[in-house]
Amino acid sequence: MTEILLGIVFFVAIILLLVGMIIQAKRRLVPSGVFDVVINDEDDEPLKVAASDKLLFALADNDIYVPSACGGGGTCGQCKVKVDEGGGEILPTEKSHINIREAKEGYRLSCQLSVKNDL
């Protein structure tokens, strides 16, 4: 009987330890919170955007509409925007719509850009 009880206690302890490790890893690796998005260098009123939102949808939530025929699928290339800071590297899905020069200048597809820091 004690062996069964000890087995259950150790099993629950290991599960709780693993859950704690996953929660800590998520806290450190996944961006969270609210970030500022500055539009057209208007620093006085940045948009507040939740972390991991796609820029296209975050802008639409703030009544700034960027054309997107594909609805955010990354296939039309119409939602191209210039990101001065915080855009990161272009994704493989964007390479067919953004050439090397545009990539160096900071252009991204807003439907593919997840907000992970201030832009």
C-alpha positions, 0 to 999 in steps of 0.5 A, spaced: 500 500 500 505 504 501 509 503 495 502 505 491 502 511 495 509 513 494 508 512 486 502 516 486 506 522 490 512 521 486 508 521 479 504 528 481 511 531 484 514 530 477 508 532 473 508 539 477 515 540 476 514 539 469 508 544 469 512 549 473 518 548 468 513 549 462 510 555 465 517 558 466 520 557 459 513 560 456 514 566 461 521 567 458 520 565 451 514 568 449 513 575 448 507 578 452 504 584 454 502 591 450 507 594 445 507 601 442 507 601 434 508 608 432 505 610 425 508 615 420 513 618 426 507 620 430 511 619 437 506 623 441 500 617 440 503 610 439 498 605 438 497 600 444 498 593 441 497 586 444 503 581 443 503 576 438 498 580 434 499 580 427 500 587 425 495 587 419 490 585 424 492 590 430 492 596 425 485 594 423 483 594 430 485 601 431 481 603 424 488 603 420 486 599 414 492 596 410 489 593 403 490 585 403 486 581 398 488 574 401 485 576 408 492 575 411 494 569 408 501 572 405 499 570 398 498 577 395 503 582 397 498 588 398 499 589 405 507 591 404 509 596 410 515 599 412 518 598 419 523 602 421 525 599 428 523 592 431 521 588 424 526 583 425 528 578 419 523 577 413 520 570 413 520 565 407 513 566 406 515 574 404 521 572 400 516 572 394 513 579 395 519 583 398 526 583 394 533 584 397 533 592 396 526 592 400 528 587 405 534 592 407 530 598 407 525 594 412 519 592 408 515 587 411 508 584 409 504 586 415 500 580 415 506 576 417 509 580 422 507 578 429 508 584 434 513 582 439 516 588 441 515 596 439 515 598 432 
